[in-house]
Amino acid sequence: MTKPPLDIFLAAPRGFCAGVDRAIQIVELALEKYGAPVYVRHEIVHNRFVVESLKRKGAVFVEELDEVPDGNSPVIFSAHGVPKTVPAEASRRNLFPLDATCPLVTKVHREAEIHLKRGRHVLLIGHAGHPEVIGTMGQLPEGTVTLVETEADVARLAFPEGTVLSYTTQTTLSVDDTAGIVEALTTRFPDIVGPHKQDICYATTNRQEAVKGIAGKVDALIVVGAPNSSNSLRLREVAERQGCPISVLIQRAHEIDWTVFGGIRRLAISAGASAPEVLVEEVIAAFAERFEIQLEEVRSAEESIVFNLPRELRDVAMNRIGSLLQTTQPTE
Ligand code: SF4
């Protein structure tokens, strides 16, 4: 039986960003250097496949530090960042913390602290309950930061006269929604102080731009990512807003609802910043079983950002590079 043709457009950039790559490396290198178990507070990145594969190597995932026994095993803080109370508690208990917070999240933490130091009340644009938001709000004393989720929230804000305002944002928001909220804030509070450069990170921005570029030209778009991954959810929304008739978020190929994709001729695929490329390949392979596929990558930006690893793990990272170089030396 001949298979129907299907053009697949791969959005690029897609998938792992530098912060996720660094966080996963931190867990792997800690396991290599200190041995199992290595404790990880919260999912290191929002992807079940990644978490399960690290579990198999000896990582133990916990939600709170009270689940970590006393001792010398490392405890790693996830890429989303943690409130200040967490490292304080780790130090009180003499635990051995390793911080995998993405440096771009740490930058937002520092910005929020600077605003506070300069006497400004901080408005954090973000999603309630997301670990990054909990971490950023937890950098400041209670009552000095207010969460803003929507433009409607801006209309409801009320502060005592003379309050000096500032704003900062979660790194993984919708670029377009955030622009609307920022506009509402600056219209209502013309003196509000914002970041010099926007806080939405390069990876979120690039992945949304890549999806925008192709979503309007295809019959369907799949985002590979987790339902609790903020940047993956935003990619699906971006596709929908571009008029893509079918836009779905899936974690694995077995979640594909084939009744939805039966009659399509052009499909786009992207992946959230915490989704490994192997899962994109799995989805492509599933389509290749049912369609005669033609693959094309549509790249809208190049990425070359790499973040430094924590000092404690640089020796083992250097050893890894050394053995990699040795194995790739040409033999005589
Ligand atoms: S999505 Fe952005 S902020 Fe989050 S880990 Fe990746 S680079 Fe860092």
Residues whose N, C-alpha, C, O or C-beta is under 5 A from the ligand:
A	BS01	SF4	C17 A18 G19 V20 A79 C102 L104 V105 T171 C201 A203 T204 A273
